Amino acid sequence: AWPIRISAADALARIGPPAAAAIPALEQAANDEMFGDQARVAAASAIWWIDRSHPLVEPTFRSILTKDSVLQPWMDGRVAAANALSRMGPQVAGWAVEPLLQLFDDENQHTRTAAFNALCWIGSESPQAVEAVVRLPERQEDDDIVPAYDFEQGMLILFRTARGPGAEALAAAITDGEAELIQRLILIFRNASPSSDPLVKEAMSAVSLPDP
């Protein structure tokens, strides 16, 4: 049954490289659609934790992330994939950012939020991810793409982790953002500034408002 497959895969992921003998079984599970996308995600994720250069990981995640939406969010393999990518970190940004960004247009907020959170965790060095995340409030109209709490928590992560090209993109977005967005970012930044990149600190210093 799929919960057993997920539990087994998660255990193997925690073991890591010493579990290399399990890769053939995990490959089979990652390709087996009978037990659902959540089980496939668990298998592909376990393969990554064992062998981060394995060629099956990227196409498995891409195929799941680009599927059509489902009626029950708790059964959505895309949410499971986004959550797994969050734990995998910046190393997967090169191929994971693009399909995650596409989920911002999904009709279900739960799916959008999972994608947003994943981008915040993996996008510290990705200009594309940082630009999309920080400017998300400027795209929102009647309905929030992600809840305000999640946006603030995600920005805290980026303020603390953005480096290199990611920090440059964050600094540029801060400098060029709309006034309402800048004021919102200032409030978040005050909780994250001790560990922010110098470029980000400089950008925030240039736009910061005086304390009330």
N, C-alpha and C positions, 0 to 999 in steps of 0.2 A: 504494500500500500504506500501511497505517496508520502504520508508523514514519516514512515520508517525510512524511506529513501532519503528524505531531507535530514533526519537525525543522523543517519550513517554518514552522509556527505559532510555534514557540519563537524562531526567527530574527526573525520579524515582531514578536513581543512585545518583543524586545530593541531593535528599531528604535524602537518606540513611535509617538507621534503622526505622525511623518513617513511612516509606512506606511499612512496613511488610505485610500489607493487600494485596499488589499487587503481592506478590510472586507467588500465584497460576497462575495468568495470565502470569507472566514472565516465569514460568516453561513451560507453554504451548507454549509460543513464542520461547523459547530456543530449543524446540524439533520440531518445525514446519519448515520443509525444504522448504515449498512452497514459502516462502518469501525471501529465500536466506540466505547465511551464515553471511552476514553483520548484518542482523536483529537478527540472532541467537546470534552473538557475543554481540550485544548491550544488549540483554535480559539477557544473562549469566553474563555479566559484572555488570548489574544493580543488579542482585541477589547477587553478591559478595559484592557490596557496602552496601547492606542491611543486609546480613547475610554471614559473611566471612567463616563460616564453612559449608555452604550449600553443600550437596553432588553432586549436578548437575553441579556445575561450572567446576570442573576439567575435567570430561569426555566430556563436551560440547566443551571446548577449545581444548582438545586433538584431538577430532574427526575432528575438522576444520583444525587445524595446520598440520595434517598428510594427508590431502587430496592431490590429484594430482593437478598440476598447472593448471591455466586457461589462456586463450588467452589474456584477458584484465586485466592488473594488477589492474586497478582502481575498478574492480569488485571482486577482490580476497579476499575471507573471511579470508585467512591466514594473509594478511596485516592488516586487521581490527583487527584480534585477537592479533597480535604482538603489534599494537598500544595501544590496550586496556590493555594489560599486562604491558606495559611501565608505564601506569598511576597507576597500582595496586601495583607496587613496590616489594621489596624483599620478602614480605610475600608469594608470589606465586612461588618463585624460586624452592622450593622443587619438584614441579611437572612440571613446565613450561620450565626449562632450556633444558631438553633433546629434546622435540619436536622442540624448537626454533633452537637448534644447527643443526638439520637435514635440516633446510631450507638454510643453507650455501651452500648446493649442488644444490639448485634450479637454473634453467636456467635463471631466471629473476632477474636482479640486484635490482629492486625495492623491490621484496620480500626478497632478501638477506639482504638488508639494513634495512628493517623494523625489521627483526629478530635480526640483530646486535644491533640496537638501543634499542630494548627491553631487550636484554641481559645486556647491559650496565646499564640500569636503575634498573633491578631486581637482578643483579648478584653481588652486593657489598660484600656479604658474601659467595658466591658460588665459590669454587676453580675451579670447572668444567667450569663455565661460564667465569671466569677471564682468565684462561689458554687459552681457545679457542679464546677469544676476543683479548688478547694482542699478541698472536702469529699468528693472521690472516695474516699479511703481509708476513710472511714466507711461507704461502701456496699459495700466489698469483703468477701467472705466466704471461701469456700474457694479461689476462683481470683481472681487479680488482674485487675481491669478493664484496667489498664495495668501494665507492669513498673515496679518500684521506680525503676530508673534514669531512665526516661522521666518519671515523676512528679517526681523531684527536678530534672531539667533544665527541665521545664515551669514548676515553681514558681520557679526562678531567674529565668526570663524575666519572670514576673509580678511578682516582688519588684522587679525593675529597671524595669519599664515601667508598672505600674498607676498610673493617674491619675484624678482626678475621681471619678465614681461607681464606677469599678472599684476604686480605692484604698479607698473607703468600704466596699465589699463585702468586700474582702480583710481590712481591719481588723476588721470585725464578725465574720467567720468565725474569725479568730485569737482574738478575745476569747471567743467562745462555743463554740469547738471542744472536742472531747474531749481529755483529758490526753495520750493517746498521740499524737494528731495534732499537738497543740501542741509536744510535745517534738521531733517529727520536723521541724516547720516551723522551730523554733529553729535546728537544725543547718544547715538549708538557708539560712536568713536570714543567718547569720554570714558566708556567702560573697557575699551580695548587698546587705547593708545600706548601703554607701556611696552607692548610687544609688536607694534606696527612697524612696517618697513619705513626707512627714512623718507622715501619718496612720498609715501602716503601721509606721513606726519607733516611734511612740508606743504602738501596740497591742502590738508585740513587746516593748517595754520593760516593759510592764505584766505580761507573762506569762513573761518570760525566766527561765530557771534560772541559778543561779550556775555559773561555769566549774568543771569538775571539778578 
